[in-house]
């Protein structure tokens, strides 16, 4: 009896470890709800701490950042058009995406939306992904939650990917180019070029000479 209990406990432990080592999926990342806080010492011998708070409820992501003055970004990855709501000491602003943030010549677009997008990505990378603790691929750790948030924001703000909890979720681990959608559509069929035939000349028949 004791052996059976030990075997069952061992099986449950191994199953739990296997699930813990599995990377979160695109769908589980989108549907997850969590709140995580990452803080580290800033300049002036740590007198100005950097504090990043990520609060996520399914599609809605709220990112609060405090360095010198507090700032907050709110993104709904299931809402169109692609936009960011920004709250700061000067009030609330809405920045809507109207063009790609990387120009064809690889330079940065200087629009209001792109400026907010680049600032947000820098904060998540420099104060989140670098300092967050834990496994990057687990939604139970600050690092995993920050990574999930980062991927959703990059796909929505950078790649124009609109998400939905009621349809299939495209992979957030792959970078897309241009406008993408979760709705599957048949591949366009190339039109077949039809060449017109050259008009045929009527066949000339020789008429018999009239009899005299």
VEXSETOR-776257 format. One line per 4 residues: number of its first residue (from 1); their letters; for each residue x, z, y of N, C-alpha, C. Coordinates in nm, 3 decimals. Layout:
<recs>
NUM> A> X/Z/Y/X/Z/Y/X/Z/Y; ...
</recs>
This chain:
<recs>
1> XXXX> 0.082/0.000/-0.120/0.000/0.000/0.000/0.086/0.000/0.126; 0.190/0.083/0.123/0.281/0.089/0.238/0.353/-0.044/0.257; 0.385/-0.110/0.145/0.453/-0.240/0.153/0.364/-0.343/0.219; 0.232/-0.341/0.185/0.139/-0.436/0.244/0.125/-0.414/0.394
5> XXXX> 0.118/-0.288/0.437/0.109/-0.258/0.579/0.235/-0.305/0.652; 0.351/-0.283/0.591/0.476/-0.326/0.652/0.482/-0.479/0.664; 0.435/-0.548/0.559/0.436/-0.695/0.561/0.342/-0.749/0.669; 0.225/-0.687/0.683/0.130/-0.730/0.785/0.187/-0.706/0.925
9> XXXX> 0.250/-0.591/0.945/0.310/-0.560/1.075/0.422/-0.658/1.108; 0.502/-0.692/1.008/0.612/-0.786/1.027/0.558/-0.924/1.062; 0.449/-0.965/0.995/0.389/-1.095/1.021/0.334/-1.103/1.162; 0.267/-0.997/1.206/0.213/-0.993/1.342/0.325/-0.996/1.445
13> XXXX> 0.434/-0.926/1.418/0.547/-0.924/1.510/0.610/-1.061/1.524; 0.629/-1.129/1.409/0.689/-1.262/1.412/0.597/-1.361/1.483; 0.466/-1.349/1.461/0.370/-1.439/1.527/0.372/-1.418/1.677; 0.379/-1.291/1.719/0.384/-1.261/1.863/0.511/-1.316/1.926
17> XXXX> 0.623/-1.301/1.858/0.750/-1.352/1.910/0.748/-1.504/1.920; 0.685/-1.569/1.822/0.677/-1.716/1.826/0.593/-1.763/1.943; 0.481/-1.692/1.970/0.398/-1.729/2.085/0.471/-1.701/2.215; 0.547/-1.593/2.221/0.618/-1.558/2.344/0.725/-1.660/2.377
21> XXXX> 0.782/-1.723/2.273/0.887/-1.821/2.297/0.831/-1.959/2.331; 0.700/-1.978/2.318/0.641/-2.108/2.345/0.619/-2.126/2.495; 0.657/-2.240/2.548/0.642/-2.266/2.691/0.495/-2.282/2.727; 0.457/-2.232/2.844/0.318/-2.248/2.887/0.286/-2.396/2.904
25> XXXX> 0.160/-2.430/2.883/0.117/-2.569/2.893/0.069/-2.600/3.034; 0.049/-2.727/3.061/-0.002/-2.768/3.193/-0.139/-2.708/3.218; -0.225/-2.706/3.115/-0.361/-2.654/3.131/-0.360/-2.503/3.149; -0.278/-2.432/3.071/-0.274/-2.286/3.086/-0.217/-2.247/3.222
29> XXXX> -0.124/-2.324/3.273/-0.069/-2.298/3.407/-0.178/-2.315/3.512; -0.255/-2.423/3.502/-0.361/-2.447/3.601/-0.467/-2.338/3.595; -0.507/-2.295/3.477/-0.616/-2.200/3.463/-0.574/-2.055/3.483; -0.445/-2.029/3.491/-0.396/-1.891/3.499/-0.432/-1.827/3.634
33> XXXX> -0.450/-1.696/3.631/-0.470/-1.617/3.752/-0.370/-1.501/3.748; -0.295/-1.482/3.855/-0.194/-1.378/3.857/-0.150/-1.350/4.001; -0.077/-1.242/4.016/-0.016/-1.207/4.144/0.123/-1.153/4.114; 0.222/-1.206/4.182/0.359/-1.162/4.159/0.432/-1.150/4.291
37> XXXX> 0.525/-1.058/4.296/0.600/-1.030/4.419/0.749/-1.035/4.389; 0.823/-1.104/4.476/0.968/-1.116/4.461/1.031/-1.075/4.593; 1.121/-0.981/4.588/1.187/-0.932/4.710/1.337/-0.920/4.685; 1.413/-0.948/4.789/1.559/-0.930/4.781/1.613/-0.903/4.921
41> XXXX> 1.734/-0.852/4.926/1.794/-0.817/5.054/1.829/-0.942/5.134; 1.803/-0.936/5.263/1.834/-1.047/5.351/1.960/-1.020/5.432; 1.973/-1.085/5.550/2.092/-1.067/5.633/2.095/-0.929/5.698; 2.199/-0.905/5.777/2.220/-0.777/5.848/2.223/-0.661/5.749
45> XXXX> 2.304/-0.678/5.644/2.326/-0.573/5.544/2.195/-0.529/5.476; 2.105/-0.625/5.460/1.980/-0.596/5.392/1.874/-0.533/5.479; 1.898/-0.525/5.610/1.798/-0.464/5.698/1.676/-0.553/5.717; 1.692/-0.684/5.690/1.581/-0.778/5.700/1.552/-0.832/5.560
49> XXXX> 1.473/-0.764/5.482/1.445/-0.809/5.345/1.358/-0.934/5.343; 1.377/-1.015/5.241/1.293/-1.132/5.218/1.189/-1.094/5.113; 1.063/-1.124/5.142/0.955/-1.086/5.050/0.863/-1.205/5.029; 0.849/-1.244/4.903/0.763/-1.357/4.866/0.655/-1.307/4.771
53> XXXX> 0.530/-1.333/4.806/0.416/-1.292/4.723/0.337/-1.417/4.686; 0.317/-1.437/4.557/0.239/-1.550/4.507/0.112/-1.496/4.442; -0.002/-1.540/4.494/-0.131/-1.499/4.439/-0.205/-1.625/4.397; -0.240/-1.633/4.270/-0.303/-1.754/4.216/-0.431/-1.718/4.142
57> XXXX> -0.538/-1.790/4.174/-0.665/-1.777/4.104/-0.710/-1.917/4.065; -0.672/-1.957/3.946/-0.704/-2.092/3.897/-0.645/-2.196/3.994; -0.730/-2.277/4.057/-0.681/-2.386/4.143/-0.625/-2.337/4.276; -0.667/-2.219/4.321/-0.632/-2.171/4.454/-0.501/-2.092/4.450
61> XXXX> -0.406/-2.133/4.533/-0.274/-2.069/4.539/-0.250/-2.020/4.680; -0.215/-1.893/4.693/-0.183/-1.834/4.823/-0.040/-1.781/4.817; 0.044/-1.829/4.908/0.185/-1.790/4.910/0.215/-1.724/5.044; 0.253/-1.597/5.039/0.287/-1.522/5.160/0.437/-1.498/5.163
65> XXXX> 0.496/-1.519/5.280/0.641/-1.505/5.292/0.674/-1.428/5.419; 0.761/-1.329/5.405/0.803/-1.251/5.520/0.955/-1.250/5.528; 1.004/-1.300/5.639/1.148/-1.293/5.667/1.164/-1.226/5.803; 1.143/-1.300/5.909/1.139/-1.240/6.042/0.994/-1.216/6.082
69> XXXX> 0.911/-1.320/6.064/0.769/-1.310/6.091/0.692/-1.354/5.967; 0.577/-1.294/5.940/0.502/-1.332/5.819/0.441/-1.472/5.833; 0.432/-1.541/5.721/0.373/-1.674/5.717/0.302/-1.690/5.583; 0.193/-1.766/5.584/0.114/-1.781/5.461/0.068/-1.925/5.445
73> XXXX> 0.086/-1.978/5.324/0.037/-2.111/5.289/-0.075/-2.096/5.186; -0.181/-2.172/5.202/-0.292/-2.172/5.106/-0.312/-2.315/5.059; -0.307/-2.335/4.927/-0.321/-2.469/4.868/-0.425/-2.463/4.758; -0.518/-2.554/4.761/-0.616/-2.570/4.653/-0.586/-2.701/4.584
77> XXXX> -0.524/-2.693/4.466/-0.477/-2.814/4.397/-0.590/-2.893/4.333; -0.714/-2.842/4.342/-0.830/-2.913/4.289/-0.917/-2.971/4.400; -0.868/-2.968/4.522/-0.949/-3.013/4.635/-0.881/-3.130/4.706; -0.961/-3.229/4.740/-0.911/-3.340/4.819/-0.976/-3.339/4.957
81> XXXX> -0.908/-3.398/5.056/-0.779/-3.466/5.050/-0.663/-3.366/5.034; -0.547/-3.419/5.000/-0.429/-3.335/4.983/-0.394/-3.271/5.118; -0.389/-3.139/5.121/-0.366/-3.070/5.249/-0.309/-2.931/5.223; -0.262/-2.868/5.332/-0.211/-2.731/5.330/-0.276/-2.655/5.446
85> XXXX> -0.320/-2.532/5.419/-0.364/-2.442/5.524/-0.250/-2.344/5.553; -0.214/-2.333/5.679/-0.100/-2.250/5.716/-0.145/-2.143/5.815; -0.114/-2.017/5.782/-0.144/-1.905/5.871/-0.013/-1.844/5.918; 0.001/-1.830/6.049/0.121/-1.770/6.106/0.082/-1.691/6.230
89> XXXX> 0.181/-1.647/6.306/0.154/-1.568/6.425/0.079/-1.647/6.531; 0.086/-1.778/6.523/0.019/-1.862/6.623/-0.123/-1.900/6.583; -0.166/-1.863/6.462/-0.302/-1.894/6.419/-0.304/-1.968/6.287; -0.415/-2.036/6.262/-0.436/-2.110/6.138/-0.434/-2.259/6.167
93> XXXX> -0.360/-2.332/6.085/-0.348/-2.476/6.103/-0.374/-2.544/5.969; -0.432/-2.663/5.975/-0.455/-2.743/5.855/-0.374/-2.872/5.867; -0.285/-2.893/5.773/-0.201/-3.014/5.773/-0.246/-3.103/5.658; -0.293/-3.224/5.691/-0.342/-3.317/5.590/-0.239/-3.426/5.566
97> XXXX> -0.221/-3.462/5.441/-0.123/-3.563/5.405/-0.176/-3.702/5.437; -0.098/-3.777/5.513/-0.136/-3.914/5.547/-0.034/-4.017/5.501; 0.085/-3.971/5.461/0.188/-4.063/5.417/0.287/-3.989/5.328; 0.368/-4.062/5.253/0.469/-4.001/5.168/0.573/-3.929/5.253
101> XXXX> 0.623/-3.817/5.202/0.718/-3.738/5.279/0.862/-3.788/5.266; 0.889/-3.873/5.169/1.019/-3.937/5.156/1.000/-4.085/5.185; 1.066/-4.133/5.289/1.051/-4.272/5.329/1.127/-4.364/5.232; 1.098/-4.494/5.237/1.170/-4.587/5.149/1.322/-4.583/5.166
105> XXXX> 1.370/-4.546/5.286/1.515/-4.538/5.308/1.572/-4.400/5.271; 1.490/-4.317/5.200/1.530/-4.186/5.149/1.539/-4.078/5.257; 1.498/-4.107/5.380/1.495/-4.006/5.484/1.362/-3.931/5.480; 1.359/-3.814/5.544/1.239/-3.731/5.541/1.142/-3.770/5.651
109> XXXX> 1.015/-3.769/5.615/0.909/-3.787/5.712/0.898/-3.659/5.796; 0.882/-3.672/5.926/0.881/-3.556/6.015/0.740/-3.517/6.058; 0.638/-3.559/5.984/0.501/-3.523/6.019/0.479/-3.373/5.998; 0.369/-3.321/6.052/0.337/-3.179/6.039/0.322/-3.140/5.893
113> XXXX> 0.251/-3.221/5.817/0.231/-3.193/5.675/0.364/-3.187/5.602; 0.448/-3.287/5.621/0.575/-3.293/5.549/0.666/-3.179/5.588; 0.663/-3.139/5.717/0.744/-3.025/5.760/0.702/-2.897/5.688; 0.571/-2.874/5.676/0.521/-2.757/5.605/0.553/-2.765/5.456
117> XXXX> 0.541/-2.884/5.401/0.570/-2.905/5.258/0.717/-2.872/5.227; 0.808/-2.923/5.307/0.950/-2.896/5.283/0.983/-2.748/5.302; 0.923/-2.685/5.404/0.947/-2.542/5.426/0.898/-2.460/5.307; 0.780/-2.495/5.255/0.723/-2.422/5.143/0.808/-2.437/5.017
121> XXXX> 0.851/-2.559/4.989/0.934/-2.583/4.870/1.067/-2.507/4.881; 1.126/-2.506/5.000/1.252/-2.434/5.019/1.234/-2.284/4.993; 1.123/-2.228/5.041/1.097/-2.085/5.021/1.081/-2.054/4.872; 1.002/-2.137/4.802/0.981/-2.112/4.659/1.111/-2.124/4.581
125> XXXX> 1.193/-2.223/4.616/1.320/-2.241/4.545/1.420/-2.130/4.579; 1.443/-2.107/4.709/1.551/-2.018/4.753/1.517/-1.870/4.738; 1.391/-1.834/4.760/1.352/-1.693/4.754/1.267/-1.660/4.632; 1.228/-1.763/4.556/1.147/-1.740/4.438/1.220/-1.769/4.309
129> XXXX> 1.246/-1.896/4.282/1.306/-1.936/4.155/1.446/-1.877/4.135; 1.520/-1.861/4.243/1.656/-1.809/4.230/1.657/-1.659/4.201; 1.564/-1.583/4.260/1.566/-1.437/4.249/1.463/-1.381/4.151; 1.367/-1.461/4.107/1.264/-1.408/4.017/1.324/-1.370/3.882
133> XXXX> 1.273/-1.264/3.823/1.324/-1.215/3.696/1.238/-1.264/3.580; 1.298/-1.268/3.462/1.224/-1.299/3.341/1.241/-1.441/3.294; 1.166/-1.473/3.189/1.170/-1.604/3.125/1.096/-1.706/3.211; 1.156/-1.818/3.236/1.096/-1.922/3.319/0.973/-1.984/3.255
137> XXXX> 0.965/-1.985/3.123/0.859/-2.056/3.053/0.743/-1.966/3.011; 0.740/-1.841/3.058/0.634/-1.748/3.021/0.554/-1.707/3.144; 0.423/-1.713/3.135/0.337/-1.675/3.247/0.323/-1.524/3.262; 0.393/-1.447/3.180/0.389/-1.301/3.191/0.504/-1.249/3.277
141> XXXX> 0.594/-1.335/3.323/0.710/-1.292/3.401/0.701/-1.347/3.543; 0.765/-1.280/3.640/0.768/-1.334/3.776/0.831/-1.473/3.784; 0.934/-1.497/3.703/0.999/-1.627/3.704/0.905/-1.735/3.651; 0.836/-1.708/3.541/0.744/-1.805/3.485/0.628/-1.834/3.578
145> XXXX> 0.575/-1.733/3.643/0.464/-1.753/3.737/0.508/-1.833/3.859; 0.628/-1.805/3.906/0.681/-1.881/4.019/0.705/-2.026/3.980; 0.755/-2.049/3.860/0.781/-2.184/3.812/0.651/-2.262/3.795; 0.549/-2.199/3.739/0.418/-2.262/3.725/0.363/-2.302/3.862
149> XXXX> 0.371/-2.211/3.959/0.325/-2.240/4.095/0.402/-2.356/4.156; 0.532/-2.354/4.137/0.618/-2.460/4.192/0.581/-2.597/4.137; 0.556/-2.605/4.006/0.523/-2.733/3.945/0.388/-2.785/3.995; 0.289/-2.699/4.005/0.157/-2.741/4.054/0.165/-2.791/4.198
153> XXXX> 0.241/-2.720/4.281/0.254/-2.760/4.421/0.327/-2.893/4.434; 0.431/-2.911/4.356/0.506/-3.037/4.362/0.419/-3.155/4.319; 0.343/-3.137/4.212/0.258/-3.247/4.165/0.144/-3.276/4.262; 0.087/-3.172/4.322/-0.027/-3.192/4.413/0.020/-3.242/4.550
157> XXXX> 0.111/-3.171/4.612/0.155/-3.207/4.747/0.251/-3.326/4.746; 0.340/-3.331/4.648/0.440/-3.436/4.646/0.394/-3.564/4.580; 0.318/-3.551/4.469/0.280/-3.668/4.389/0.132/-3.704/4.400; 0.056/-3.632/4.485/-0.087/-3.662/4.507/-0.170/-3.644/4.381
161> XXXX> -0.129/-3.557/4.291/-0.204/-3.537/4.167/-0.316/-3.436/4.193; -0.440/-3.481/4.178/-0.555/-3.394/4.196/-0.595/-3.335/4.061; -0.605/-3.202/4.054/-0.633/-3.134/3.929/-0.781/-3.100/3.917; -0.823/-3.073/3.794/-0.959/-3.028/3.766/-0.957/-2.944/3.640
165> XXXX> -1.033/-2.836/3.640/-1.041/-2.750/3.522/-1.136/-2.807/3.417; -1.206/-2.914/3.451/-1.309/-2.968/3.361/-1.268/-3.100/3.297; -1.147/-3.146/3.325/-1.098/-3.268/3.262/-0.959/-3.242/3.206; -0.906/-3.339/3.135/-0.771/-3.327/3.081/-0.671/-3.314/3.196
169> XXXX> -0.567/-3.235/3.173/-0.465/-3.212/3.274/-0.341/-3.292/3.238; -0.298/-3.378/3.330/-0.175/-3.452/3.307/-0.056/-3.356/3.308; 0.052/-3.397/3.246/0.169/-3.311/3.236/0.225/-3.279/3.374; 0.243/-3.150/3.402/0.301/-3.110/3.530/0.454/-3.105/3.522
173> XXXX> 0.508/-3.126/3.402/0.653/-3.120/3.384/0.720/-3.254/3.411; 0.643/-3.357/3.437/0.698/-3.489/3.465/0.664/-3.529/3.607; 0.761/-3.585/3.675/0.740/-3.627/3.813/0.678/-3.766/3.813; 0.574/-3.782/3.894/0.505/-3.909/3.904/0.535/-3.972/4.039
177> XXXX> 0.511/-4.100/4.046/0.530/-4.174/4.171/0.397/-4.233/4.211; 0.363/-4.214/4.338/0.241/-4.274/4.389/0.119/-4.194/4.352; 0.005/-4.254/4.371/-0.123/-4.190/4.349/-0.153/-4.186/4.201; -0.191/-4.071/4.150/-0.226/-4.060/4.009/-0.360/-3.989/3.998
181> XXXX> -0.424/-4.004/3.885/-0.553/-3.943/3.863/-0.562/-3.896/3.718; -0.645/-3.794/3.693/-0.661/-3.745/3.557/-0.758/-3.832/3.478; -0.830/-3.919/3.545/-0.924/-4.006/3.475/-0.850/-4.122/3.413; -0.872/-4.144/3.285/-0.805/-4.255/3.219/-0.880/-4.383/3.246
185> XXXX> -0.807/-4.488/3.280/-0.867/-4.617/3.309/-0.796/-4.723/3.228; -0.866/-4.825/3.185/-0.800/-4.929/3.107/-0.698/-5.003/3.190; -0.594/-5.047/3.123/-0.489/-5.121/3.193/-0.547/-5.253/3.244; -0.509/-5.291/3.368/-0.562/-5.416/3.421/-0.513/-5.534/3.340
189> XXXX> -0.599/-5.629/3.324/-0.565/-5.749/3.249/-0.521/-5.857/3.347; -0.404/-5.913/3.321/-0.353/-6.017/3.410/-0.439/-6.142/3.399; -0.474/-6.202/3.513/-0.556/-6.324/3.506/-0.480/-6.438/3.441; -0.551/-6.514/3.366/-0.490/-6.628/3.297/-0.495/-6.749/3.390
193> XXXX> -0.380/-6.807/3.409/-0.373/-6.924/3.496/-0.420/-7.048/3.420; -0.518/-7.111/3.476/-0.573/-7.231/3.413/-0.524/-7.353/3.491; -0.452/-7.439/3.424/-0.400/-7.558/3.489/-0.501/-7.671/3.478; -0.525/-7.731/3.593/-0.619/-7.842/3.593/-0.554/-7.965/3.533
197> XXXX> -0.632/-8.034/3.453/-0.580/-8.156/3.392/-0.587/-8.271/3.492; -0.485/-8.354/3.485/-0.483/-8.471/3.573/-0.597/-8.564/3.534; -0.665/-8.615/3.634/-0.777/-8.705/3.601/-0.728/-8.826/3.522; -0.802/-8.861/3.420/-0.764/-8.976/3.337/-0.820/-9.103/3.397
201> XXXX> -0.738/-9.210/3.395/-0.782/-9.338/3.448/-0.875/-9.405/3.348; -0.978/-9.468/3.397/-1.069/-9.537/3.303/-0.997/-9.648/3.227; -1.031/-9.665/3.102/-0.968/-9.765/3.020/-1.024/-9.905/3.058; -0.931/-9.994/3.091/-0.971/-10.130/3.131/-0.988/-10.217/3.004
205> XXXX> -1.098/-10.281/2.997/-1.123/-10.372/2.884/-1.131/-10.513/2.937; -1.066/-10.606/2.869/-1.065/-10.746/2.912/-1.198/-10.812/2.875; -1.258/-10.874/2.975/-1.382/-10.947/2.952/-1.353/-11.085/2.898; -1.430/-11.131/2.801/-1.404/-11.266/2.747/-1.431/-11.374/2.853
209> XXXX> -1.350/-11.478/2.850/-1.365/-11.586/2.948/-1.499/-11.657/2.926; -1.569/-11.689/3.035/-1.697/-11.759/3.019/-1.679/-11.895/2.953; -1.769/-11.929/2.864/-1.762/-12.060/2.794/-1.808/-12.170/2.886; -1.740/-12.283/2.874/-1.777/-12.398/2.958/-1.885/-12.480/2.893
</recs>
